[in-house]
Amino acid sequence: MIHLSQAVKGVERLTIKEKIIYKALCLFATRGYGLVSVRDISRAVGIKESSLYNHFANKQDIFDTIVCVCEQRALESNVALSMQDTLNGDYKPYEGIAMEQLLLVTTSLFKFYVEDDYMSKFRQMLMIEQFNSEQMGELYRKLFIDAAIEHQTQLFKYLMNQGWLKVADPSAVALDFYGPVFMLMNKYREYNAEVAMWLMKHIQNFVSKNSN
């Protein structure tokens, strides 16, 4: 598997296999998966089509590797934000529900999914293809909707058990929290002053409604 610390290097420093992954993702994000051929990818990389098959069996193999790379990058991002325990997957203790803490985590996640070179292109590709392919649609919902809500459901359940949040249906609270963030992710292509303002208002309102 391609490791993320390698995959996010400057394009000129990528290995051939890493460059195939990156160039394929760029093409998928602009044209959609279905309209890109192996020949298109090999031309973008600057190699013969036969040489590409030394690294990948077919286009689906390239796509599957991209999925693994992006899932691993998402996991590493969560760990970096101390959102998950690296040993057993449990959430690390939060010392109360601080607005500054939620704002920092939410802002970091927004930037990651919207501005990260790999994740932004991956999300764009799935958005293009979600209505053309049932598999793509399921993957889009799994990675950018279901996984986020499940994570936040467990987080808010923990905070409720600690007495830091009002007791309620944690999945409903997670949906209430993530909905506006997801909307902003789809409206804006970069983090800017307007996004910062809306995230601040959202966090302030959320903490005001839900904290004990």
C-alpha positions as CSV (number, residue, x, y, z in Angstrom):
1,M,0.0,0.0,0.0
2,I,1.1,3.5,-0.7
3,H,1.9,5.4,2.5
4,L,0.4,8.9,2.8
5,S,3.7,10.5,3.8
6,Q,5.0,9.5,0.4
7,A,1.8,10.2,-1.5
8,V,1.6,13.8,-0.6
9,K,5.1,14.8,-1.7
10,G,5.6,17.2,-4.5
11,V,4.5,15.6,-7.8
12,E,8.0,15.8,-9.2
13,R,9.3,13.7,-6.3
14,L,6.7,10.9,-6.6
15,T,7.6,7.4,-7.7
16,I,6.0,6.2,-10.9
17,K,3.4,4.2,-8.9
18,E,2.5,7.2,-6.8
19,K,2.4,9.5,-9.9
20,I,-0.1,7.1,-11.5
21,I,-2.3,7.3,-8.5
22,Y,-2.1,11.1,-8.3
23,K,-2.6,11.7,-12.0
24,A,-5.5,9.2,-12.2
25,L,-7.2,11.0,-9.3
26,C,-6.8,14.4,-11.0
27,L,-8.4,13.0,-14.1
28,F,-11.2,11.2,-12.2
29,A,-12.0,14.5,-10.3
30,T,-12.4,16.5,-13.5
31,R,-13.9,14.0,-16.0
32,G,-15.4,11.4,-13.7
33,Y,-14.2,7.8,-13.4
34,G,-16.2,6.5,-16.3
35,L,-14.8,8.8,-18.9
36,V,-11.1,8.2,-18.1
37,S,-9.2,5.4,-19.7
38,V,-5.9,3.7,-18.8
39,R,-4.4,5.3,-21.9
40,D,-5.5,8.7,-20.6
41,I,-3.8,8.0,-17.3
42,S,-0.6,6.7,-18.9
43,R,-0.4,9.8,-21.1
44,A,-0.9,12.1,-18.1
45,V,2.0,10.3,-16.3
46,G,4.2,10.4,-19.3
47,I,4.7,6.6,-19.7
48,K,3.6,3.9,-22.1
49,E,0.3,2.2,-21.4
50,S,2.2,-1.1,-21.2
51,S,4.4,0.3,-18.5
52,L,1.4,1.3,-16.4
53,Y,0.4,-2.4,-16.2
54,N,3.7,-3.1,-14.5
55,H,2.2,-1.3,-11.5
56,F,-1.6,-1.9,-11.7
57,A,-3.7,-4.6,-13.2
58,N,-6.3,-2.2,-14.6
59,K,-8.2,1.0,-13.9
60,Q,-10.3,-0.6,-11.1
61,D,-7.0,-1.6,-9.4
62,I,-5.9,2.1,-9.5
63,F,-9.2,3.2,-8.2
64,D,-9.1,0.7,-5.3
65,T,-5.7,1.9,-4.4
66,I,-6.9,5.5,-4.4
67,V,-9.7,4.5,-2.0
68,C,-7.1,2.9,0.4
69,V,-4.8,5.9,0.3
70,C,-7.6,8.3,1.0
71,E,-9.1,6.2,3.8
72,Q,-5.7,5.9,5.4
73,R,-5.2,9.6,5.1
74,A,-8.5,10.2,6.8
75,L,-7.5,7.9,9.6
76,E,-4.2,9.7,10.1
77,S,-6.0,13.0,10.2
78,N,-8.3,11.8,12.9
79,V,-5.4,10.5,15.0
80,A,-3.5,13.8,14.5
81,L,-6.5,15.7,15.9
82,S,-6.6,13.3,18.9
83,M,-10.1,12.2,17.8
84,Q,-9.3,8.6,18.2
85,D,-7.1,6.4,20.5
86,T,-4.5,4.8,18.3
87,L,-4.5,1.5,20.2
88,N,-8.1,0.5,20.4
89,G,-10.1,3.0,18.4
90,D,-11.8,4.5,21.4
91,Y,-12.3,8.3,21.7
92,K,-9.8,10.0,24.0
93,P,-11.4,11.8,27.0
94,Y,-12.6,15.3,26.4
95,E,-12.3,17.6,29.3
96,G,-15.8,19.0,29.0
97,I,-17.2,20.5,25.9
98,A,-15.3,23.7,25.1
99,M,-16.3,25.9,22.2
100,E,-12.7,26.5,21.3
101,Q,-12.0,22.7,21.1
102,L,-15.0,22.0,18.9
103,L,-14.1,24.9,16.7
104,L,-10.5,23.8,16.3
105,V,-11.5,20.3,15.4
106,T,-14.3,21.3,13.0
107,T,-12.1,23.9,11.3
108,S,-9.3,21.4,10.8
109,L,-11.6,18.8,9.4
110,F,-13.2,21.3,7.0
111,K,-9.8,22.3,5.7
112,F,-8.8,18.7,5.4
113,Y,-11.8,17.6,3.3
114,V,-11.9,20.8,1.2
115,E,-8.3,21.9,0.7
116,D,-6.2,18.7,1.1
117,D,-5.0,17.9,-2.5
118,Y,-6.0,14.2,-2.3
119,M,-9.2,14.4,-0.3
120,S,-10.7,17.3,-2.1
121,K,-10.1,15.6,-5.5
122,F,-11.4,12.3,-4.2
123,R,-14.6,13.9,-2.8
124,Q,-15.1,15.8,-6.1
125,M,-14.8,12.6,-8.1
126,L,-17.3,10.8,-5.9
127,M,-19.7,13.7,-6.2
128,I,-19.5,13.6,-10.0
129,E,-20.0,9.8,-10.1
130,Q,-22.5,9.2,-7.3
131,F,-25.5,9.4,-9.6
132,N,-23.9,7.3,-12.3
133,S,-22.7,4.4,-10.2
134,E,-24.4,2.8,-7.2
135,Q,-20.9,1.8,-5.9
136,M,-19.6,5.4,-6.1
137,G,-22.8,6.7,-4.4
138,E,-22.4,4.2,-1.5
139,L,-18.8,5.1,-1.1
140,Y,-19.5,8.8,-1.1
141,R,-22.1,8.4,1.6
142,K,-20.0,6.0,3.6
143,L,-16.9,8.2,3.7
144,F,-18.3,11.7,3.8
145,I,-21.6,11.3,5.6
146,D,-22.1,8.0,7.4
147,A,-18.6,7.7,8.9
148,A,-18.6,11.3,10.1
149,I,-22.0,11.0,11.7
150,E,-21.0,7.7,13.3
151,H,-17.8,9.2,14.7
152,Q,-19.7,12.2,16.1
153,T,-22.4,10.0,17.5
154,Q,-19.9,8.1,19.6
155,L,-18.2,11.3,20.6
156,F,-21.4,13.0,21.8
157,K,-22.6,9.8,23.5
158,Y,-19.3,9.9,25.5
159,L,-19.8,13.5,26.4
160,M,-23.4,12.9,27.5
161,N,-22.2,10.0,29.7
162,Q,-19.6,12.3,31.3
163,G,-22.3,14.9,32.1
164,W,-20.9,17.5,29.8
165,L,-23.7,17.4,27.3
166,K,-27.5,17.3,27.8
167,V,-28.8,13.8,27.5
168,A,-30.5,13.3,24.1
169,D,-30.4,10.9,21.2
170,P,-26.6,11.1,20.3
171,S,-27.2,10.3,16.6
172,A,-29.7,13.2,16.3
173,V,-27.2,15.5,18.0
174,A,-24.5,14.3,15.6
175,L,-26.8,15.0,12.6
176,D,-27.6,18.4,14.0
177,F,-23.9,19.1,14.4
178,Y,-22.6,17.8,11.1
179,G,-25.4,19.0,8.8
180,P,-24.3,22.6,8.6
181,V,-20.6,21.6,8.4
182,F,-21.4,19.3,5.4
183,M,-23.4,22.1,3.7
184,L,-20.4,24.5,4.1
185,M,-18.1,21.8,2.7
186,N,-20.2,21.6,-0.4
187,K,-20.7,25.4,-0.8
188,Y,-17.1,26.6,-0.4
189,R,-13.9,25.3,-2.1
190,E,-11.5,26.8,0.4
191,Y,-11.4,28.0,4.0
192,N,-11.9,31.8,4.1
193,A,-13.2,34.5,6.4
194,E,-16.8,33.8,5.5
195,V,-16.4,30.1,6.3
196,A,-14.7,31.0,9.6
197,M,-17.6,33.2,10.5
198,W,-20.3,30.5,9.8
199,L,-18.3,27.8,11.6
200,M,-18.0,30.1,14.7
201,K,-21.7,30.9,14.7
202,H,-22.6,27.2,14.3
203,I,-20.3,26.1,17.2
204,Q,-21.6,28.9,19.4
205,N,-25.2,27.9,18.7
206,F,-24.5,24.2,19.2
207,V,-22.7,24.6,22.5
208,S,-25.4,27.0,23.8
209,K,-28.1,24.4,23.0
210,N,-26.4,21.3,24.2
211,S,-24.0,21.9,27.1
212,N,-25.1,21.4,30.7
